[in-house]
Amino acid sequence: MSRIYWYAAAVAVALLAVAGYALLRPTAPHDSGAGLGAVDPAPLIVLTDGGERSFSVEIADEPSERQQGLMFREHMDDDHGMLFVFSETQQVGFWMKDTPLALDLIFIGPDGRVRAIRRGEPLSLATISPDVPVRFVFEVKAGIAARLGIEDGDRVHHPAIDGVAGEGSPGQAGSGPVSDD
């Protein structure tokens, strides 16, 4: 009878391991919206020469979140991205070792202005870095920045950015005028 208990225990452990993997494995946002990380309720808005470009965003403001980033993601909607928030303005560098998606990395200064846009190649160990210190990095699917006309100098609005830059977001009542000078 002890063999039956050992067998049952081994099956239970195997089932728990499979269930644990299913719960903890990285998920990828699909075009259906399934599997998204925690989406911030406030959109990120980029003011371009062609108008406002709005994105839903996941926020990476903790070291573990910034380290994970968009690793293992295979799909992401065109109007979705991840905003990396650093506690201070600094020189940053990213790599794409475990990221199968090609990405545009939009480097943003503490004033909310785009400082540089760089392309990240899937699964690459090459360092992606701007030539200037930045406070934020916004990652979107490769080609989105060019397609939407996002360029150096454009103003980016999100509560995390506006709190540092000292300006309100577009469309917020009581936030005061927004200057793009």
C-alpha positions in Angstrom: 0.0 0.0 0.0 2.9 2.4 0.6 3.8 2.3 -3.1 0.3 3.7 -3.9 0.9 6.6 -1.5 4.3 7.3 -3.1 2.8 7.2 -6.5 0.0 9.5 -5.5 2.4 11.9 -3.9 4.6 12.0 -7.0 1.6 12.7 -9.2 0.5 15.5 -6.9 4.0 17.1 -6.9 4.1 16.9 -10.7 0.6 18.5 -11.0 1.6 21.3 -8.6 4.8 21.9 -10.6 2.9 22.2 -13.9 0.3 24.5 -12.3 3.0 26.7 -10.8 4.8 27.0 -14.1 1.5 28.0 -15.8 0.9 30.7 -13.2 4.5 32.1 -13.2 5.6 31.8 -16.8 6.1 35.1 -18.7 3.0 36.0 -20.7 3.0 38.0 -23.9 0.4 40.6 -24.9 -1.5 39.4 -27.9 -3.5 41.4 -30.3 -6.6 40.3 -28.5 -5.4 42.0 -25.4 -4.9 38.8 -23.5 -1.8 38.4 -21.3 -1.1 42.1 -20.9 0.9 43.1 -17.8 -0.8 45.7 -15.5 -1.8 48.5 -17.8 -1.7 51.9 -16.3 -5.0 53.7 -16.3 -3.5 56.9 -17.7 -2.5 56.8 -21.4 0.9 58.0 -22.5 0.6 60.8 -25.1 3.3 61.9 -27.5 2.7 65.4 -29.1 4.1 65.2 -32.6 3.9 67.6 -35.6 1.1 65.3 -36.9 -0.9 65.5 -33.6 -1.3 63.5 -30.4 -0.3 59.8 -30.4 -1.9 57.9 -27.5 -0.6 54.6 -26.1 -1.7 52.2 -23.3 1.3 51.5 -21.1 2.7 49.2 -18.6 5.0 50.9 -16.0 8.4 49.5 -15.0 9.4 51.7 -12.1 11.0 49.1 -9.8 14.4 47.5 -10.5 12.9 44.0 -11.0 10.3 45.4 -13.4 12.9 47.3 -15.4 15.1 44.2 -15.5 12.2 42.0 -16.8 11.0 44.7 -19.3 9.4 43.1 -22.3 11.5 39.9 -22.2 9.8 36.9 -23.8 7.0 38.9 -25.4 6.2 37.7 -28.9 3.3 40.0 -29.6 2.3 43.5 -28.7 -0.4 45.9 -30.0 0.8 48.9 -32.0 -0.7 51.3 -29.5 0.9 49.6 -26.5 4.3 50.0 -24.8 6.3 49.9 -21.7 7.4 53.1 -19.8 10.6 52.6 -17.8 10.8 55.2 -15.0 14.1 55.9 -13.3 14.5 57.6 -9.9 17.0 60.1 -11.4 18.3 61.3 -14.7 21.2 59.1 -15.7 23.0 57.4 -18.6 21.1 54.2 -19.4 21.8 51.1 -21.5 19.4 48.4 -22.6 19.9 45.0 -24.4 17.5 42.6 -26.0 19.0 39.3 -25.0 15.6 37.6 -24.2 13.3 39.8 -26.1 12.0 38.3 -29.4 10.2 41.5 -30.5 12.1 44.2 -32.4 11.5 47.4 -30.5 11.9 51.2 -30.8 13.4 52.6 -27.6 12.4 56.2 -27.1 14.7 57.9 -24.6 13.0 60.8 -22.7 14.7 63.5 -20.7 13.4 64.8 -17.3 11.6 67.7 -19.2 9.5 65.1 -21.0 11.2 65.7 -24.3 12.3 62.9 -26.6 16.1 62.9 -26.6 16.8 59.9 -28.9 15.1 57.0 -30.6 17.1 53.8 -31.1 16.1 50.4 -32.7 16.5 47.3 -30.6 17.1 44.1 -32.5 15.5 40.9 -31.2 17.7 38.6 -29.0 20.7 40.9 -29.3 23.4 41.4 -26.7 24.3 44.8 -28.2 23.9 47.8 -25.8 21.3 50.3 -26.8 22.0 53.7 -25.3 21.5 57.4 -26.1 24.3 59.9 -26.1 22.7 61.8 -23.2 21.4 61.0 -19.7 17.6 60.4 -19.6 14.9 59.9 -17.0 12.5 57.7 -18.9 12.5 55.1 -21.7 9.4 54.2 -23.7 9.5 50.9 -25.6 7.1 50.2 -28.5 7.1 47.8 -31.5 9.8 48.6 -34.0 8.8 51.0 -36.7 6.0 52.6 -34.7 8.0 55.8 -33.9 8.7 56.5 -37.6 5.2 55.5 -38.7 3.6 57.9 -36.2 6.1 60.7 -36.8 7.7 60.6 -33.3 10.9 62.5 -33.4 13.6 64.0 -31.2 12.2 67.0 -29.3 8.6 65.8 -29.2 6.9 66.2 -25.8 5.7 63.1 -24.0 2.9 63.3 -21.4 2.1 60.7 -18.7 1.6 61.4 -15.0 4.9 59.8 -14.2 6.7 62.1 -16.6 4.6 65.2 -16.0 5.3 65.0 -12.3 9.0 65.3 -13.0 8.7 67.8 -15.8 6.3 70.0 -13.8 3.5 70.1 -16.4 0.0 68.6 -16.6 -1.1 66.1 -19.1 -3.1 67.2 -22.2 -6.9 67.2 -21.6 -6.6 67.2 -17.8 -9.0 69.7 -16.2 -7.2 72.1 -13.9 -3.7 71.1 -15.0 -2.9 74.5 -16.5 -1.6 75.3 -19.9 0.8 72.9 -21.6 3.8 74.6 -23.2 5.7 72.9 -26.0 8.3 75.6 -26.3 
